[in-house]
Amino acid sequence: MKKILVTLGLVCSLFCGAQGQKGPVNQCSPMKNGKICYMDAVDMDGMSCDKIFKGISKWVNKNYAKDILYSNVVTNKKKHTIMVQSKVELLLNETDKTLVSYCLKIECKEGMYRCQLTDISYQYDPYNKKKYKNYPAEDVIVNGGKGNKVGIIKDPKLFCNATFFYAENLFGEVFNSLDERAE
């Protein structure tokens, strides 16, 4: 299972009121058409659509395509789009964790690309009874966690911040996949 743990740095960042590259943590639950949706549009001035698509595709295949039980990758070379559906373990604090499922959609254009992280849901079992239930992000982190509808989740702001930082990190990895030194 591909496990990605948000490390102690995340926890420290939460306590320090850190600000991500796309906005402050107090904006940790952006909405689009009634759904939680993190977006990133990046200008890659002068880089061809093909080079952007190839670079991101290489990163996606290296990080997601090998584990078909937890990830699904669909690329469309003609439309220059990539879609990843995945599930990872997300560390909320020193002891609490959840499985988060999501869809990452990437659209490559001439000189830029756009990412959307959507369809987010949590599998949460705080009592370790192996009775996981899926909770859509919209029921947990809307309005910075103030709109939480799931009684078992006592600290929705923790979910909100962890999801925000995960999205920021994921968008950073996509950007880093286009390092000019890489082929």
C-alpha positions in Angstrom: 0.0 0.0 0.0 1.3 3.4 -0.9 1.5 5.3 2.3 2.1 9.0 2.5 2.4 10.3 6.0 2.2 14.0 6.6 5.2 14.3 8.9 6.0 16.1 12.1 6.7 19.2 9.9 2.9 19.3 9.2 2.1 19.2 12.8 4.6 22.0 13.6 3.2 24.0 10.7 -0.3 23.6 12.1 0.7 25.0 15.4 2.6 27.8 13.9 -0.3 29.0 11.8 1.6 28.3 8.6 0.6 29.7 5.3 0.7 27.5 2.2 1.8 28.6 -1.3 -1.8 29.2 -2.4 -3.3 30.8 0.6 -3.6 30.8 4.4 -4.7 27.8 6.3 -7.9 29.5 7.3 -8.9 29.0 3.6 -8.5 25.2 3.9 -11.8 24.2 2.4 -12.3 25.9 -1.0 -15.6 25.1 -2.8 -16.5 24.8 -6.4 -20.0 23.8 -7.5 -20.9 22.6 -4.0 -17.8 20.4 -3.6 -14.5 20.8 -1.9 -12.0 21.5 -4.7 -8.4 22.6 -4.4 -7.0 24.2 -7.6 -3.6 25.2 -8.9 -3.0 26.9 -12.2 0.7 27.2 -13.0 2.3 29.4 -15.8 5.2 27.5 -17.4 6.2 30.3 -19.7 7.8 29.0 -22.8 7.3 25.3 -22.1 5.5 23.3 -24.7 2.3 21.5 -24.0 3.9 18.2 -25.0 6.9 18.7 -22.6 4.5 19.6 -19.7 2.4 16.5 -20.4 5.4 14.2 -20.7 7.0 15.5 -17.5 3.8 15.2 -15.4 2.9 11.8 -16.9 6.3 10.5 -16.0 5.9 11.6 -12.4 2.3 10.2 -12.3 3.4 6.8 -13.6 6.3 6.6 -11.2 4.2 7.6 -8.2 0.8 6.1 -8.9 0.6 3.6 -11.8 2.4 0.8 -10.0 -0.1 0.2 -7.2 -3.4 -0.6 -9.0 -5.1 -1.6 -5.7 -4.9 2.0 -4.4 -4.5 4.1 -7.5 -5.9 4.4 -11.0 -4.3 6.5 -13.7 -5.9 7.6 -17.0 -4.0 9.7 -19.5 -5.3 11.1 -22.7 -2.4 12.1 -25.0 -4.7 13.7 -27.5 -6.3 16.0 -25.0 -3.2 16.3 -22.8 -5.1 15.4 -19.7 -4.2 13.1 -16.8 -6.6 11.8 -14.1 -5.4 10.0 -11.0 -7.8 8.4 -8.5 -5.9 7.4 -5.3 -6.1 6.6 -1.7 -3.4 7.4 0.9 -2.9 7.4 4.6 -3.0 10.9 6.1 -1.5 11.5 9.5 -3.7 14.0 11.4 -1.7 14.4 14.5 0.8 12.2 16.5 -1.7 9.4 16.9 -4.7 9.9 14.7 -4.8 9.1 11.0 -7.3 8.6 8.2 -7.4 7.2 4.7 -8.2 9.9 2.2 -9.4 9.1 -1.3 -9.3 11.8 -4.0 -9.2 12.5 -7.7 -6.4 14.6 -9.2 -7.2 16.1 -12.6 -4.5 17.7 -14.6 -5.0 19.6 -17.8 -1.8 20.6 -19.8 -1.8 23.5 -22.2 0.8 25.5 -24.1 2.9 27.2 -21.4 0.8 26.2 -18.4 -1.1 23.5 -16.6 -4.1 23.3 -14.2 -4.6 20.8 -11.4 -7.8 20.1 -9.5 -8.0 17.9 -6.4 -11.6 16.9 -6.0 -13.9 14.0 -4.9 -12.2 13.9 -1.5 -13.5 11.5 1.1 -12.1 10.1 4.4 -12.2 6.6 5.8 -12.0 7.2 9.5 -12.0 4.7 12.4 -10.8 6.5 15.5 -11.5 3.5 17.7 -9.6 1.0 15.5 -12.5 -1.4 15.2 -11.9 -2.0 11.5 -15.3 -0.4 10.8 -14.3 2.2 8.4 -16.9 4.5 6.9 -16.5 6.9 4.1 -17.2 10.5 4.9 -17.2 13.0 2.0 -15.0 16.1 2.6 -18.1 18.2 2.2 -19.6 16.7 5.4 -16.4 17.3 7.4 -14.4 20.3 6.4 -16.8 22.8 4.8 -16.4 26.3 6.1 -13.0 25.4 7.7 -14.6 22.5 9.6 -17.4 24.6 11.1 -19.9 22.7 8.8 -19.0 19.3 10.2 -21.9 16.9 10.0 -20.0 13.8 11.3 -20.4 13.3 15.0 -17.5 10.9 15.3 -15.1 13.5 14.0 -14.4 15.8 17.0 -11.8 18.0 15.4 -12.8 18.8 11.8 -10.3 21.7 11.6 -7.5 19.0 12.0 -8.9 17.3 8.9 -9.2 20.6 7.1 -5.7 21.7 7.8 -4.2 18.2 7.0 -6.1 18.1 3.7 -5.0 21.6 2.8 -1.3 20.8 3.4 -1.6 17.5 1.5 -3.0 19.4 -1.5 -0.3 22.0 -1.3 2.4 19.2 -1.1 0.8 17.3 -4.0 0.7 20.5 -6.2 4.3 21.1 -5.3 5.3 17.6 -6.4 3.5 18.2 -9.8 5.4 21.4 -10.2 8.7 19.8 -9.3 8.1 17.1 -11.9 8.7 19.7 -14.5 12.3 20.6 -13.4 14.1 21.9 -16.5 17.1 19.6 -15.7 14.8 16.5 -16.0 14.3 14.9 -19.4 
